[in-house]
């Protein structure tokens, strides 16, 4: 049975500013890539963190049936949020430990819902460090941002 991977990244020109997200989905058996799909999109005025979240959300939402998947992100914000902070935010009524509203709550709720349909393992990789699939996800994010840059 092939393993599924999603390599995700977000990009922003200014923060806030025009931004894009990208995701590279791969079905692999060992080192052999059996299938892959590229996703990208963007917004005219957004933040880098919102684009990072949308990359992961779109990767998971594009799967048509419950799947076992590894999501690889270079965003400590996304990885930390989904694996460490989310449960506490939900318990505290979407407030942080300092009792402030959670930033990007709308997208965190959407990511939580998308992830709940799947068996997801989350991994972090250092961005812009020559990781081939992460570099491709970054390229997709920049292409997603391109129509919104002036």
DSSP file (Angstrom, degrees, kcal/mol; ACC not computed):
  #  RESIDUE AA STRUCTURE BP1 BP2  ACC     N-H-->O    O-->H-N    N-H-->O    O-->H-N    TCO  KAPPA ALPHA  PHI   PSI    X-CA   Y-CA   Z-CA
    1    1 A X              0   0    0      0, 0.0    27,-0.1     0, 0.0     0, 0.0   0.000 360.0 360.0 360.0 128.1    0.0    0.0    0.0
    2    2 A X        -     0   0    0     27,-0.1     2,-0.4     1,-0.1    27,-0.2  -0.287 360.0-126.6 -65.6 149.8    1.5    3.4   -1.0
    3    3 A X  E     -A   28   0A   0     25,-3.4    25,-3.1    27,-0.1     2,-0.4  -0.778  20.5-136.4 -93.8 142.4    2.3    5.9    1.7
    4    4 A X  E     +Ab  27  69A   0     64,-0.7    66,-2.1    -2,-0.4     2,-0.3  -0.835  22.6 179.9-103.1 138.5    0.9    9.4    1.3
    5    5 A X  E     -Ab  26  70A   0     21,-2.6    21,-2.8    -2,-0.4     2,-0.4  -0.988  13.0-163.7-133.9 143.7    2.9   12.6    1.9
    6    6 A X  E     -Ab  25  71A   0     64,-2.7    66,-3.4    -2,-0.3     2,-0.6  -0.983   4.5-163.9-127.4 120.3    2.0   16.3    1.7
    7    7 A X  E     -Ab  24  72A   0     17,-2.8    17,-2.7    -2,-0.4     2,-0.3  -0.918  20.8-173.1-101.8 120.8    4.8   18.8    1.6
    8    8 A X  E     +Ab  23  73A   0     64,-2.5    66,-0.7    -2,-0.6     2,-0.3  -0.862  13.6 164.9-124.4 150.5    3.3   22.3    2.4
    9    9 A X  E     -A   22   0A   0     13,-2.2    13,-2.7    -2,-0.3     2,-0.3  -0.988  16.9-153.2-158.0 154.5    4.5   25.8    2.4
   10   10 A X  E     -A   21   0A   0     -2,-0.3     2,-0.3    11,-0.2    11,-0.2  -0.911   9.6-167.6-126.4 156.7    3.3   29.4    2.5
   11   11 A X  E     -A   20   0A   0      9,-2.8     9,-2.5    -2,-0.3     2,-0.3  -0.989   3.6-175.6-143.8 149.8    4.8   32.6    1.2
   12   12 A X  E     -A   19   0A   0     -2,-0.3     2,-0.8     7,-0.2     7,-0.2  -0.992  21.6-147.0-148.2 139.4    4.0   36.3    1.7
   13   13 A X  E   >S-A   18   0A   0      5,-2.9     5,-0.6    -2,-0.3     2,-0.1  -0.860  89.8  -5.6-106.7  96.2    5.4   39.5    0.2
   14   14 A X  E   5S-A   17   0A   0     -2,-0.8     3,-0.2     3,-0.2     2,-0.2  -0.107  97.1 -89.9  90.8 157.3    5.1   41.8    3.2
   15   15 A X  T   5S+     0   0    0      1,-0.6     2,-0.2    32,-0.1    32,-0.2  -0.638 126.0  23.5-144.7  82.0    3.3   40.6    6.3
   16   16 A X  T   5S+     0   0    0     30,-0.7    -1,-0.6    -2,-0.2     2,-0.3   0.311 111.7  93.3 -84.9 165.2    0.5   41.4    5.7
   17   17 A X  E   5S-AC  14  46A   0     29,-2.1    29,-2.8    -3,-0.2    -3,-0.2  -0.957  82.4 -27.8 172.5-169.8    0.7   41.6    1.9
   18   18 A X  E   < +A   13   0A   0     -5,-0.6    -5,-2.9    -2,-0.3     2,-0.3  -0.427  69.9 179.7 -64.0 140.4    0.1   39.4   -1.1
   19   19 A X  E     -AC  12  43A   0     24,-2.5    24,-2.0    -7,-0.2     2,-0.3  -0.932  18.9-163.7-143.2 165.3    0.5   35.8   -0.3
   20   20 A X  E     -AC  11  42A   0     -9,-2.5    -9,-2.8    -2,-0.3     2,-0.3  -0.972   6.1-152.5-145.7 159.1    0.4   32.3   -1.6
   21   21 A X  E     -AC  10  41A   0     20,-2.7    20,-1.8    -2,-0.3     2,-0.3  -0.954  11.5-171.3-130.9 152.3    0.3   28.7   -0.5
   22   22 A X  E     -AC   9  40A   0    -13,-2.7   -13,-2.2    -2,-0.3     2,-0.4  -0.997   5.6-172.9-144.4 147.9    1.5   25.5   -2.1
   23   23 A X  E     -AC   8  39A   0     16,-2.4    16,-2.7    -2,-0.3     2,-0.6  -0.992   9.4-160.3-142.7 134.0    1.2   21.8   -1.4
   24   24 A X  E     -AC   7  38A   0    -17,-2.7   -17,-2.8    -2,-0.4     2,-0.4  -0.966  14.4-163.5-112.3 115.4    2.9   18.8   -3.1
   25   25 A X  E     -AC   6  37A   0     12,-3.0    12,-2.3    -2,-0.6     2,-0.4  -0.853  10.4-177.7-101.3 133.7    1.1   15.5   -2.5
   26   26 A X  E     -AC   5  36A   0    -21,-2.8   -21,-2.6    -2,-0.4     2,-0.5  -0.992  23.4-155.1-133.5 139.3    2.9   12.3   -3.2
   27   27 A X  E     -AC   4  35A   0      8,-2.6     7,-3.0    -2,-0.4     8,-1.3  -0.970  32.5-178.3-105.1 121.7    2.0    8.6   -3.1
   28   28 A X  E     -AC   3  33A   0    -25,-3.1   -25,-3.4    -2,-0.5     2,-0.5  -0.915  31.6-161.9-127.2 148.4    5.2    6.7   -2.6
   29   29 A X  E >  S- C   0  32A   0      3,-2.5     3,-1.9    -2,-0.3     2,-0.3  -0.955  79.8 -46.1-122.4 109.0    6.3    3.1   -2.2
   30   30 A X  T 3  S-     0   0    0     -2,-0.5   -27,-0.1     1,-0.3    -2,-0.0  -0.542 123.6 -25.8  64.2-129.1    9.7    3.1   -0.7
   31   31 A X  T 3  S+     0   0    0     -2,-0.3     2,-0.5    -3,-0.1    -1,-0.3   0.497 116.5 104.3 -91.1  -5.2   11.6    5.8   -2.5
   32   32 A X  E <   -C   29   0A   0     -3,-1.9    -3,-2.5     1,-0.0     2,-0.7  -0.657  65.4-142.7 -85.0 125.4    9.5    5.5   -5.7
   33   33 A X  E     +C   28   0A   0     -2,-0.5    -5,-0.2    -5,-0.2     3,-0.1  -0.778  20.0 179.0 -85.4 118.3    6.9    8.2   -6.3
   34   34 A X  E     -     0   0A   0     -7,-3.0     2,-0.3    -2,-0.7    -6,-0.2   0.872  66.5  -3.9 -86.6 -42.1    3.9    6.5   -7.8
   35   35 A X  E     -C   27   0A   0     -8,-1.3    -8,-2.6     2,-0.0    -1,-0.3  -0.986  62.5-173.4-147.1 152.9    1.7    9.6   -8.2
   36   36 A X  E     -C   26   0A   0     -2,-0.3     2,-0.4   -10,-0.2   -10,-0.2  -0.996   4.6-166.7-148.5 156.3    1.9   13.3   -7.3
   37   37 A X  E     -C   25   0A   0    -12,-2.3   -12,-3.0    -2,-0.3     2,-0.4  -0.999  11.4-146.4-141.7 138.6   -0.4   16.3   -7.4
   38   38 A X  E     -C   24   0A   0     -2,-0.4     2,-0.4   -14,-0.2   -14,-0.2  -0.891  15.4-175.5-108.3 136.1    0.5   20.0   -7.0
   39   39 A X  E     +C   23   0A   0    -16,-2.7   -16,-2.4    -2,-0.4     2,-0.3  -0.962   9.3 162.0-126.8 146.1   -1.9   22.5   -5.4
   40   40 A X  E     +C   22   0A   0     -2,-0.4     2,-0.3   -18,-0.2   -18,-0.2  -0.989   3.3 150.8-158.4 159.2   -1.5   26.2   -5.1
   41   41 A X  E     -C   21   0A   0    -20,-1.8   -20,-2.7    -2,-0.3     2,-0.3  -0.961  14.0-166.5-171.8 179.1   -3.5   29.4   -4.4
   42   42 A X  E     -C   20   0A   0     -2,-0.3     2,-0.3   -22,-0.3   -22,-0.3  -0.980  12.7-132.7-167.7 177.4   -3.2   32.8   -2.9
   43   43 A X  E     -C   19   0A   0    -24,-2.0   -24,-2.5    -2,-0.3     3,-0.2  -0.965  22.6-126.2-143.0 155.5   -4.8   36.0   -1.6
   44   44 A X  E    S+     0   0A   0     -2,-0.3     2,-0.4     1,-0.3    -1,-0.1   0.868 100.5  20.8 -72.8 -37.9   -4.2   39.7   -2.2
   45   45 A X  E    S+     0   0A   0    -27,-0.1    -1,-0.3   -29,-0.1     2,-0.2  -0.918  88.7 112.2-139.6 110.5   -3.8   40.7    1.5
   46   46 A X  E     -C   17   0A   0    -29,-2.8   -29,-2.1    -2,-0.4   -30,-0.7  -0.812  53.9 -99.3-156.0-171.4   -2.8   38.0    4.0
   47   47 A X     >  -     0   0    0     -2,-0.2     4,-1.8   -31,-0.2     5,-0.2  -0.857  29.3-113.8-124.3 163.3   -0.1   36.9    6.3
   48   48 A X  H  > S+     0   0    0     -2,-0.3     4,-2.4     1,-0.2     5,-0.2   0.906 116.2  53.5 -60.6 -43.1    2.6   34.2    6.1
   49   49 A X  H  > S+     0   0    0      1,-0.2     4,-2.3     2,-0.2    -1,-0.2   0.889 106.7  51.7 -63.0 -38.8    1.0   32.2    8.9
   50   50 A X  H  > S+     0   0    0      1,-0.2     4,-2.5     2,-0.2    -1,-0.2   0.894 110.8  48.7 -63.8 -38.2   -2.4   32.2    7.2
   51   51 A X  H  X S+     0   0    0     -4,-1.8     4,-1.9     2,-0.2    -2,-0.2   0.892 109.1  52.2 -69.6 -38.7   -0.8   30.9    4.0
   52   52 A X  H  X S+     0   0    0     -4,-2.4     4,-1.5     2,-0.2    -2,-0.2   0.929 112.5  46.5 -60.5 -44.6    1.1   28.2    5.9
   53   53 A X  H  X S+     0   0    0     -4,-2.3     4,-2.7     1,-0.2    -2,-0.2   0.919 110.3  52.2 -63.2 -44.7   -2.2   27.1    7.4
   54   54 A X  H  X S+     0   0    0     -4,-2.5     4,-2.7     1,-0.2     5,-0.2   0.830 104.4  57.4 -64.3 -31.2   -4.0   27.1    4.1
   55   55 A X  H  X S+     0   0    0     -4,-1.9     4,-1.8     2,-0.2    -1,-0.2   0.947 112.0  40.6 -62.6 -47.4   -1.3   24.9    2.5
   56   56 A X  H  X S+     0   0    0     -4,-1.5     4,-2.1     2,-0.2     5,-0.2   0.912 115.5  51.8 -67.7 -42.5   -1.9   22.2    5.1
   57   57 A X  H  X S+     0   0    0     -4,-2.7     4,-3.0     1,-0.2     5,-0.2   0.945 111.4  45.9 -58.8 -50.5   -5.7   22.7    5.0
   58   58 A X  H  X S+     0   0    0     -4,-2.7     4,-1.5     1,-0.2    -1,-0.2   0.862 109.4  55.3 -65.3 -35.5   -5.9   22.4    1.2
   59   59 A X  H  < S+     0   0    0     -4,-1.8     4,-0.4    -5,-0.2    -1,-0.2   0.932 115.4  38.5 -61.0 -44.6   -3.6   19.3    1.2
   60   60 A X  H >< S+     0   0    0     -4,-2.1     3,-1.0     1,-0.2    -2,-0.2   0.881 114.1  53.5 -75.0 -38.2   -5.9   17.5    3.7
   61   61 A X  H 3< S+     0   0    0     -4,-3.0    -1,-0.2     1,-0.2    -2,-0.2   0.749  99.3  63.6 -69.8 -22.1   -9.2   18.7    2.2
   62   62 A X  T 3< S+     0   0    0     -4,-1.5     2,-0.4    -5,-0.2    -1,-0.2   0.703  79.6  97.7 -75.7 -17.5   -8.3   17.5   -1.3
   63   63 A X    <   -     0   0    0     -3,-1.0     4,-0.1    -4,-0.4     3,-0.0  -0.586  62.8-157.7 -74.2 126.7   -8.2   13.9   -0.1
   64   64 A X  S    S+     0   0    0     -2,-0.4     2,-0.3     2,-0.1    -1,-0.1   0.652  71.5  30.8 -85.2 -15.7  -11.6   12.3   -1.0
   65   65 A X  S    S-     0   0    0      0, 0.0    -1,-0.0     0, 0.0    52,-0.0  -0.962 102.6 -76.0-138.3 157.9  -11.5    9.5    1.5
   66   66 A X        -     0   0    0     -2,-0.3     2,-0.3    52,-0.1    52,-0.2  -0.274  62.4-179.6 -53.8 131.9  -10.0    9.0    5.0
   67   67 A X        -     0   0    0     50,-0.1    52,-2.9    -4,-0.1     2,-0.6  -0.903  37.3-122.1-136.4 158.5   -6.3    8.5    4.6
   68   68 A X  E     + d   0 119A   0     -2,-0.3   -64,-0.7    50,-0.2     2,-0.3  -0.933  50.3 164.2 -98.4 120.0   -3.1    7.9    6.5
   69   69 A X  E     -bd   4 120A   0     50,-2.4    52,-2.4    -2,-0.6     2,-0.6  -0.986  38.1-139.9-143.8 147.0   -0.8   10.8    5.6
   70   70 A X  E     -bd   5 121A   0    -66,-2.1   -64,-2.7    -2,-0.3     2,-0.6  -0.948  19.0-157.3-105.9 122.5    2.3   12.5    6.7
   71   71 A X  E     -bd   6 122A   0     50,-2.7    52,-2.7    -2,-0.6     2,-0.6  -0.896   6.2-164.1-101.3 122.7    2.2   16.3    6.4
   72   72 A X  E     +bd   7 123A   0    -66,-3.4   -64,-2.5    -2,-0.6     2,-0.3  -0.936  15.9 169.5-111.2 119.1    5.7   17.9    6.2
   73   73 A X  E     -bd   8 124A   0     50,-2.5    52,-2.1    -2,-0.6   -64,-0.1  -0.900  38.4-148.7-127.2 152.9    5.8   21.6    6.9
   74   74 A X  S    S+     0   0    0    -66,-0.7     2,-0.7    -2,-0.3    53,-0.4   0.244  74.2 102.6 -99.7  11.8    8.6   24.1    7.5
   75   75 A X     >  -     0   0    0      1,-0.2     4,-2.4   -67,-0.1     5,-0.2  -0.846  50.7-171.0-100.6 110.2    6.3   26.1    9.7
   76   76 A X  H  > S+     0   0    0     -2,-0.7     4,-2.8     1,-0.2     5,-0.3   0.816  90.8  61.0 -63.3 -29.4    6.9   25.7   13.4
   77   77 A X  H  > S+     0   0    0      2,-0.2     4,-2.2     3,-0.2    -1,-0.2   0.933 108.3  40.5 -62.1 -48.9    3.7   27.6   13.9
   78   78 A X  H  > S+     0   0    0      2,-0.2     4,-2.5     3,-0.2     5,-0.3   0.954 119.4  44.6 -66.8 -50.1    1.6   25.0   12.0
   79   79 A X  H  X S+     0   0    0     -4,-2.4     4,-2.1     1,-0.2     5,-0.3   0.936 118.2  43.4 -62.3 -47.3    3.4   22.0   13.6
   80   80 A X  H  X>S+     0   0    0     -4,-2.8     4,-2.4    -5,-0.2     5,-1.7   0.907 114.3  51.3 -65.1 -41.5    3.3   23.4   17.1
   81   81 A X  I  <>S+     0   0    0     -4,-2.2     5,-2.3    -5,-0.3    -2,-0.2   0.933 115.6  38.5 -61.8 -48.1   -0.3   24.6   16.8
   82   82 A X  I  <5S+     0   0    0     -4,-2.5    -1,-0.2    -5,-0.2    -2,-0.2   0.836 126.8  33.8 -76.5 -32.3   -1.7   21.4   15.6
   83   83 A X  I  <5S+     0   0    0     -4,-2.1    -2,-0.2    -5,-0.3    -3,-0.2   0.731 134.2  14.4 -97.4 -22.8    0.3   19.0   17.8
   84   84 A X  I  <5S+     0   0    0     -4,-2.4     4,-0.3    -5,-0.3    -3,-0.2   0.769 126.6  32.8-120.6 -41.0    0.8   21.0   21.0
   85   85 A X  I  ><S+     0   0    0     -5,-1.7     4,-2.3    -4,-0.2     3,-0.3   0.758  94.4  78.0 -99.1 -27.3   -1.5   24.1   21.4
   86   86 A X  H  ><S+     0   0    0     -5,-2.3     4,-2.5    -6,-0.3     5,-0.2   0.882  92.0  52.2 -56.5 -47.3   -4.8   23.2   19.7
   87   87 A X  H  > S+     0   0    0      1,-0.2     4,-2.2     2,-0.2    -1,-0.2   0.907 112.5  46.9 -58.6 -42.2   -6.2   21.0   22.5
   88   88 A X  H  > S+     0   0    0     -4,-0.3     4,-2.2    -3,-0.3     7,-0.2   0.897 109.7  53.0 -66.6 -41.2   -5.6   23.8   25.0
   89   89 A X  H  <>S+     0   0    0     -4,-2.3     5,-3.6     1,-0.2     6,-0.8   0.926 111.2  47.0 -58.9 -44.4   -7.1   26.5   22.8
   90   90 A X  H ><5S+     0   0    0     -4,-2.5     3,-1.5     3,-0.2    -2,-0.2   0.920 111.4  50.6 -65.2 -43.5  -10.2   24.4   22.4
   91   91 A X  H 3<5S+     0   0    0     -4,-2.2    -1,-0.2     1,-0.3    -2,-0.2   0.859 111.9  48.7 -59.9 -36.2  -10.5   23.7   26.2
   92   92 A X  T 3<5S-     0   0    0     -4,-2.2    -1,-0.3     3,-0.2    -2,-0.2   0.181 124.6 -99.8 -93.2  17.1  -10.1   27.4   26.9
   93   93 A X  T < 5S-     0   0    0     -3,-1.5    -3,-0.2     1,-0.2    -2,-0.1   0.892  80.7 -50.6  68.6  39.0  -12.7   28.5   24.4
   94   94 A X  S   <S+     0   0    0     -5,-3.6     8,-1.9     1,-0.3     2,-0.3   0.882 106.6 131.6  63.0  42.1  -10.2   29.5   21.7
   95   95 A X  B     -E  101   0B   0     -6,-0.8    -1,-0.3    -7,-0.2    -3,-0.2  -0.916  53.9-124.0-118.4 149.9   -8.1   31.6   24.1
   96   96 A X    >   -     0   0    0      4,-3.2     3,-2.1    -2,-0.3     6,-0.1  -0.210  40.5 -90.5 -79.3 178.3   -4.3   31.5   24.5
   97   97 A X  T 3  S+     0   0    0      1,-0.3    -1,-0.1     2,-0.1    -2,-0.0   0.733 132.0  54.6 -63.5 -21.2   -2.6   30.9   27.8
   98   98 A X  T 3  S-     0   0    0      2,-0.1    -1,-0.3     3,-0.0     3,-0.1   0.203 121.4-110.9 -95.8  15.0   -2.6   34.7   28.2
   99   99 A X  S <  S+     0   0    0     -3,-2.1     2,-0.3     1,-0.2    -2,-0.1   0.677  75.0 134.3  66.1  20.9   -6.4   34.7   27.7
  100  100 A X        -     0   0    0      1,-0.1    -4,-3.2     3,-0.0    -1,-0.2  -0.687  67.0 -90.9 -94.2 153.6   -6.1   36.5   24.3
  101  101 A X  B     -E   95   0B   0     -2,-0.3     2,-0.3    -6,-0.2    -6,-0.2  -0.362  47.7-104.0 -61.7 142.4   -8.1   35.3   21.3
  102  102 A X    >   -     0   0    0     -8,-1.9     3,-1.1   -13,-0.1     2,-0.1  -0.515  36.4-121.2 -67.1 126.7   -6.3   32.7   19.2
  103  103 A X  T 3  S+     0   0    0     -2,-0.3     5,-0.1     1,-0.2    -1,-0.1  -0.467  94.7  14.3 -68.0 142.5   -5.0   34.3   16.0
  104  104 A X  T >> S+     0   0    0     -2,-0.1     4,-2.4     3,-0.1     3,-0.7   0.802  76.7 159.1  63.4  32.1   -6.3   32.7   12.8
  105  105 A X  H <>  +     0   0    0     -3,-1.1     4,-2.7     1,-0.2     5,-0.2   0.869  68.1  59.3 -53.3 -40.2   -9.0   30.8   14.7
  106  106 A X  H 3> S+     0   0    0      1,-0.2     4,-1.6     2,-0.2    -1,-0.2   0.903 110.7  40.6 -57.3 -42.2  -11.0   30.4   11.6
  107  107 A X  H <> S+     0   0    0     -3,-0.7     4,-2.8     2,-0.2    -1,-0.2   0.854 112.0  54.9 -77.7 -34.8   -8.2   28.5    9.9
  108  108 A X  H  X S+     0   0    0     -4,-2.4     4,-2.6     2,-0.2    -2,-0.2   0.907 109.2  49.0 -62.5 -40.2   -7.2   26.5   13.0
  109  109 A X  H  X S+     0   0    0     -4,-2.7     4,-2.3    -5,-0.2    -1,-0.2   0.917 112.6  47.9 -63.4 -42.4  -10.8   25.3   13.2
  110  110 A X  H  X S+     0   0    0     -4,-1.6     4,-2.5    -5,-0.2    -2,-0.2   0.898 112.7  48.0 -66.1 -40.6  -10.8   24.3    9.5
  111  111 A X  H  X S+     0   0    0     -4,-2.8     4,-2.9     2,-0.2     5,-0.2   0.909 110.5  52.1 -66.1 -41.4   -7.4   22.5    9.9
  112  112 A X  H  X S+     0   0    0     -4,-2.6     4,-1.8     1,-0.2    -2,-0.2   0.921 112.2  45.9 -59.5 -45.0   -8.7   20.7   13.0
  113  113 A X  H  X S+     0   0    0     -4,-2.3     4,-0.7     2,-0.2    -2,-0.2   0.911 114.1  47.8 -65.2 -43.5  -11.8   19.5   11.1
  114  114 A X  H >< S+     0   0    0     -4,-2.5     3,-0.8     1,-0.2     4,-0.2   0.908 113.2  47.9 -64.9 -42.1   -9.7   18.5    8.0
  115  115 A X  H >< S+     0   0    0     -4,-2.9     3,-1.7     1,-0.2     5,-0.2   0.830 100.9  66.0 -68.8 -31.8   -7.2   16.6   10.1
  116  116 A X  H 3< S+     0   0    0     -4,-1.8    -1,-0.2     1,-0.3    -2,-0.2   0.752  94.8  58.9 -63.6 -23.5   -9.9   14.8   12.1
  117  117 A X  T << S+     0   0    0     -3,-0.8    -1,-0.3    -4,-0.7     2,-0.2   0.581 110.7  44.8 -79.7  -9.1  -11.0   12.9    8.9
  118  118 A X  S <  S-     0   0    0     -3,-1.7     2,-0.8    -4,-0.2   -50,-0.2  -0.763  84.4-111.3-129.2 169.7   -7.5   11.4    8.5
  119  119 A X  E     -d   68   0A   0    -52,-2.9   -50,-2.4    -2,-0.2     2,-0.4  -0.910  50.2-172.9-101.6 102.4   -4.8    9.7   10.4
  120  120 A X  E     -d   69   0A   0     -2,-0.8     2,-0.5    -5,-0.2   -50,-0.2  -0.840  23.0-166.7-110.7 131.8   -2.1   12.5   10.2
  121  121 A X  E     -d   70   0A   0    -52,-2.4   -50,-2.7    -2,-0.4     2,-0.4  -0.963  19.6-148.0-108.1 131.9    1.5   12.4   11.3
  122  122 A X  E     +d   71   0A   0     -2,-0.5     2,-0.3   -52,-0.2   -50,-0.2  -0.863  17.7 179.2-106.2 132.1    3.0   15.9   11.4
  123  123 A X  E     -d   72   0A   0    -52,-2.7   -50,-2.5    -2,-0.4     2,-0.4  -0.968  15.9-146.5-130.3 148.1    6.7   16.6   10.6
  124  124 A X  E     -d   73   0A   0     -2,-0.3     2,-0.3   -52,-0.2   -50,-0.2  -0.921  14.8-176.6-111.5 138.7    8.8   19.7   10.6
  125  125 A X        -     0   0    0    -52,-2.1     2,-0.3    -2,-0.4   -49,-0.0  -0.965  36.8-100.3-128.1 151.0   11.7   20.4    8.2
  126  126 A X    >   -     0   0    0     -2,-0.3     3,-0.6     3,-0.1     5,-0.3  -0.536  44.0-125.5 -68.5 128.8   14.0   23.4    8.0
  127  127 A X  T 3  S+     0   0    0    -53,-0.4    -1,-0.1    -2,-0.3     8,-0.0  -0.395  85.1  15.4 -75.4 153.5   12.8   25.7    5.2
  128  128 A X  T 3  S+     0   0    0      3,-0.1    -1,-0.2     1,-0.1    -2,-0.0   0.839  89.7 119.1  54.6  38.5   15.2   26.8    2.4
  129  129 A X  S <  S-     0   0    0     -3,-0.6    -1,-0.1     2,-0.1     3,-0.1   0.128  93.0 -91.9-119.6  18.5   17.6   24.1    3.4
  130  130 A X  S    S+     0   0    0      1,-0.3     2,-0.7     2,-0.1    -3,-0.1   0.592  70.1 153.1  85.5  10.3   17.7   22.2    0.1
  131  131 A X     >  -     0   0    0     -5,-0.3     4,-2.6     1,-0.2    -1,-0.3  -0.663  40.6-144.1 -72.7 113.0   14.9   19.7    0.9
  132  132 A X  H  > S+     0   0    0     -2,-0.7     4,-1.8     1,-0.2    -1,-0.2   0.855  93.2  42.1 -54.9 -46.0   13.7   18.9   -2.6
  133  133 A X  H  > S+     0   0    0      2,-0.2     4,-2.2     1,-0.2    -1,-0.2   0.871 114.7  51.2 -71.6 -34.8   10.0   18.5   -1.9
  134  134 A X  H  > S+     0   0    0     -3,-0.2     4,-2.2     2,-0.2    -2,-0.2   0.889 108.9  52.0 -66.3 -37.8    9.9   21.5    0.5
  135  135 A X  H  X S+     0   0    0     -4,-2.6     4,-2.2     2,-0.2    -2,-0.2   0.886 109.4  49.8 -65.0 -37.8   11.6   23.6   -2.2
  136  136 A X  H  X S+     0   0    0     -4,-1.8     4,-2.3    -5,-0.2    -2,-0.2   0.899 109.5  50.7 -67.3 -39.5    8.9   22.5   -4.7
  137  137 A X  H  X S+     0   0    0     -4,-2.2     4,-2.2     2,-0.2  -128,-0.3   0.892 110.1  50.7 -63.7 -38.5    6.2   23.4   -2.2
  138  138 A X  H  X S+     0   0    0     -4,-2.2     4,-2.3     2,-0.2    -2,-0.2   0.903 109.0  51.1 -63.7 -41.9    7.8   26.9   -1.8
  139  139 A X  H  X S+     0   0    0     -4,-2.2     4,-2.1     1,-0.2    -2,-0.2   0.902 110.0  49.7 -62.3 -41.4    7.9   27.3   -5.5
  140  140 A X  H  X S+     0   0    0     -4,-2.3     4,-2.4     2,-0.2    -2,-0.2   0.902 109.2  52.1 -63.9 -41.0    4.2   26.4   -5.7
  141  141 A X  H  X S+     0   0    0     -4,-2.2     4,-1.6     1,-0.2    -2,-0.2   0.909 109.6  49.0 -61.8 -41.7    3.4   29.0   -2.9
  142  142 A X  H  X S+     0   0    0     -4,-2.3     4,-1.5     1,-0.2    -1,-0.2   0.877 111.1  49.7 -67.2 -36.3    5.3   31.7   -4.9
  143  143 A X  H  X S+     0   0    0     -4,-2.1     4,-0.6     1,-0.2    -2,-0.2   0.871 109.3  52.8 -66.8 -36.3    3.3   30.8   -8.0
  144  144 A X  H  < S+     0   0    0     -4,-2.4    -2,-0.2     1,-0.2     3,-0.2   0.824 112.3  45.2 -66.1 -31.1    0.1   31.0   -6.0
  145  145 A X  H >X S+     0   0    0     -4,-1.6     3,-2.3     1,-0.2     4,-0.6   0.774  91.8  85.8 -79.9 -29.1    1.1   34.5   -4.8
  146  146 A X  H >< S+     0   0    0     -4,-1.5     3,-1.2     1,-0.3    -1,-0.2   0.804  82.6  55.0 -49.6 -45.0    2.2   35.7   -8.3
  147  147 A X  T 3< S+     0   0    0     -4,-0.6    -1,-0.3     1,-0.2    -2,-0.1   0.712 110.1  48.9 -64.8 -16.4   -1.2   36.9   -9.5
  148  148 A X  T <4 S+     0   0    0     -3,-2.3     2,-0.3    -4,-0.1    -1,-0.2   0.520  89.4  96.9-101.3  -6.9   -1.6   39.1   -6.4
  149  149 A X    <<        0   0    0     -3,-1.2  -105,-0.0    -4,-0.6  -130,-0.0  -0.611 360.0 360.0 -84.1 142.6    1.8   40.8   -6.6
  150  150 A X              0   0    0     -2,-0.3    -1,-0.1  -132,-0.0    -4,-0.0   0.415 360.0 360.0-105.3 360.0    2.0   44.2   -8.2
